[in-house]
């Protein structure tokens, strides 16, 4: 069963970063796919095990900056793990901007 969390524009970047990084360190995670407002965490069988949904208008610069900060925090954590955990970065999708 896929677990889901939803966040709105008022989310705290450090709190959510910690949540995602803790989840990725604790579980056997293979990849996080960052696609716009929908982020999915995959296990080694390529099954989605966790989803994060961010209800943020990409036309709002503050929302985009917060998601970019969060993404960079998560990527930094993944790179510090020094294992086969990876990520796909598709945060900015053209159709979300117009």
C-alpha positions in Angstrom: 0.0 0.0 0.0 1.3 3.4 -1.0 1.5 6.0 1.8 0.7 9.6 0.9 1.4 12.9 2.4 0.0 16.3 1.3 1.6 19.7 1.8 0.4 23.2 1.0 2.4 26.4 0.3 2.8 27.1 4.0 5.0 23.9 4.6 8.2 24.2 6.4 11.1 23.3 4.1 13.4 22.0 6.9 10.6 19.9 8.5 9.6 18.3 5.2 13.3 17.8 4.2 13.9 16.0 7.4 10.8 13.9 7.0 11.8 12.8 3.4 15.4 12.2 4.3 14.5 10.1 7.4 12.1 8.1 5.3 14.8 7.5 2.6 17.5 6.5 5.2 15.2 4.1 7.1 13.6 2.3 4.2 15.2 0.3 1.4 14.7 3.1 -1.1 16.0 3.0 -4.7 14.8 6.3 -6.2 12.8 9.4 -5.7 11.1 10.8 -8.8 10.6 14.6 -8.5 8.0 15.6 -11.0 6.4 19.0 -10.4 4.2 18.9 -7.4 4.1 15.1 -7.2 7.1 13.3 -5.7 7.2 9.5 -5.6 9.6 7.2 -3.7 10.4 3.8 -5.2 11.8 0.7 -3.6 14.3 -1.7 -5.3 11.4 -3.5 -7.1 10.5 -0.2 -8.7 7.2 0.0 -6.8 6.0 3.3 -5.5 6.0 3.1 -1.7 5.5 6.7 -0.8 4.0 9.8 -2.4 4.4 13.5 -1.5 1.9 15.9 -3.0 2.5 19.7 -2.9 -0.4 21.9 -3.6 1.6 24.9 -4.9 0.9 27.2 -7.8 4.1 27.2 -9.9 3.3 30.8 -11.0 3.9 31.8 -7.3 7.6 32.4 -7.1 7.7 31.8 -3.3 6.2 28.3 -3.8 8.7 27.4 -6.5 11.6 28.6 -4.4 10.4 26.4 -1.5 10.1 23.4 -3.7 13.5 24.0 -5.2 15.1 24.3 -1.7 13.4 21.1 -0.7 14.6 19.4 -3.8 18.2 20.5 -3.2 18.1 19.3 0.4 16.8 15.9 -0.7 19.3 15.6 -3.5 22.2 16.5 -1.1 21.0 13.8 1.3 20.8 11.2 -1.5 24.3 12.0 -2.7 25.7 11.8 0.9 24.3 8.3 1.3 26.9 6.9 -1.1 24.8 3.9 -2.1 22.7 3.2 -5.2 19.8 5.5 -4.2 19.2 7.9 -7.1 16.7 10.6 -8.2 14.9 11.9 -11.3 14.7 15.7 -11.3 11.7 17.0 -13.3 10.6 19.6 -10.8 9.9 22.3 -13.3 7.5 21.1 -16.0 6.7 23.7 -18.7 3.0 23.2 -18.7 2.9 24.1 -15.0 4.4 27.6 -15.7 1.7 28.8 -18.1 
